[in-house]
Structure formats: C-alpha cells, structure tokens
Amino acid sequence: MKSQFSEKFNHDPIAVGYDENVTNENNPIRKGYSDVMRWVTDMTDGSNVLVDLGCGTGNTAQRVKDYERMYCVDIS
C-alpha cells in the first residue's frame, strides 16, 4: 500500500550512498552509530517477532540474526 506521504518523504534518491554516510562516525551526528547497532542486535537476539519501522535500506534488518519473523516498513 502506498502512503499518501510517499512522494513528500521519498528518500529513494539518497539510498545509494546512505549506508556509507550513516556509518561515517567522523560526522558528529553519527558518533556512536556502531554502538547503537551492536546494542540493537544484542537486545533482539533470539526474538520471535521483530518490527523495524523506518527500516530504510534494511541496514538494521541485515544485522539482526536468529528471529522467527521480521516486518520492515518504510515510507519510501
């Protein structure tokens, strides 16, 4: 189902370089990104069902292991 806001908040054009940009912890706004990702994967290890709202490029979903079902939703 396409959101009524999909055109306004469509991030598809920047998706190509997003993962490289977001993992660049030299940028002060990205400092601690790897720590947060490690925390998320540790906290969700062995979960039955995971929901990733705002999943973007799927960066988080790719890191999480050992789950029964995962639902990923993004406005783009």
C-alpha positions, 0 to 999 in steps of 0.5 A, spaced: 500 500 500 502 506 498 502 512 503 499 518 501 506 521 504 510 517 499 512 522 494 513 528 500 518 523 504 521 519 498 528 518 500 529 513 494 534 518 491 539 518 497 539 510 498 545 509 494 550 512 498 546 512 505 549 506 508 556 509 507 554 516 510 550 513 516 556 509 518 561 515 517 562 516 525 567 522 523 560 526 522 558 528 529 551 526 528 553 519 527 558 518 533 556 512 536 552 509 530 556 502 531 554 502 538 547 503 537 547 497 532 551 492 536 546 494 542 540 493 537 542 486 535 544 484 542 537 486 545 533 482 539 537 476 539 533 470 539 526 474 538 520 471 535 517 477 532 521 483 530 518 490 527 523 495 524 519 501 522 523 506 518 527 500 516 530 504 510 535 500 506 534 494 511 541 496 514 538 494 521 534 488 518 541 485 515 544 485 522 539 482 526 540 474 526 536 468 529 528 471 529 522 467 527 519 473 523 521 480 521 516 486 518 520 492 515 516 498 513 518 504 510 515 510 507 519 510 501 
